[in-house]
């Protein structure tokens, strides 16, 4: 998704969260028994979850917009700053009929 699409999604989620909170307040004010209270609490929970999701999408959009930390310009090429990991020098090729003793490690 593009940054613009994510911003639109954040707006829609925030609007839905506000609508859910408004409906929860209306239900709580209009429906006075236990079922009304339970229904209003469920609607408020839905509103909070929508707001949490809107925050998560907004954070994702911010992360996408931020420039990458230490972006490489191209592939990393080998350099001359290597160090030896063993004392042996040269190339070791395996031989099929090698009758010599294996090196002691």
N, C-alpha and C positions, 0 to 999 in steps of 0.2 A: 504494500500500500504506500502511496505517496504521502508526503507531509500534509498536503491539502486535504486528502481523504481522511487522514487521522484527525485533523483539526475539526472537520465536519462531524466525524464520529463522536468526538469529545463534546461538541455542542449538542448533538442529539441525545447523548447519554445524560448530560447535565440537565437538559430540558425535561427528559423523562423522569429523572430523579426529583426535580422540582414539582412536576405534576403528581408523582406518587406521594410526595410529602403533603401537597395541597389536598389531595383526595383523602389521605389519612386524617388530616385535621378536620375535614368536613364530616367524615364518617364518625370520628370521635365526638364531634359536637352534636351530631344528629341522632346517633344510635347509642342510647345510654346503657343498655344492658351489657352483660358479660360477653355475649357474642359480638356485639359492636366494638367493644374494647379489644377483643382478640383480633377481629378483622382489621381494626385500625393499626394495631401493633404489627401485624403481618405486612400491611401496606407500607408502614414506616420502615420495616426491615428491607423490603424491596427497594425503597427509595435510597436507603443507605448503601445497599449493594450496588445499585446503579451509579451512585456517586463514587464509590470505591473503584468501580470499573472505569469511570471517566478519568479519575486521577491516574490510574495505571496506563491508560491509553495516552494521556497527556505526557506522562513521563517517557513513554516509548517514543512519542513524537519529538520530545526534546533530545533524547539520545540519538535519534536519527539525524537531527539537524546539527548536532555538535560535530565539529571536525574530528577525525580520528586522531588519537594520540600517537605521535611518532609514525606517521604514515610513510612507508618506504616508497621511493620513486620508481623502483624496479626490482628485479631479482638481485639477491645478494650474491656477489661474485667472490670466488676464493681469493684470499690475499696471501701475502708472504709472511705473515706474522704467526705461523704455526710453531709448534714445539714438538719435540720427540716424546713418544710415550714408551719407547723401548730403546735399548742400546744397539740393537741390530740395525745394520744399514743395508740399503739396496733392496732389490725385489726378490721375493721368495716365490718360486714357481713350484707347484707340486709335480712330482715325477711319478709315472706309473710303476716303473721297475727300480725304485730307489732302494738300494741295499745298504745305504749308510744308516748309522744309528740315528734315531730321532734325537733332536737337541734336548738337553737336560734343562728343565725349568725349575 
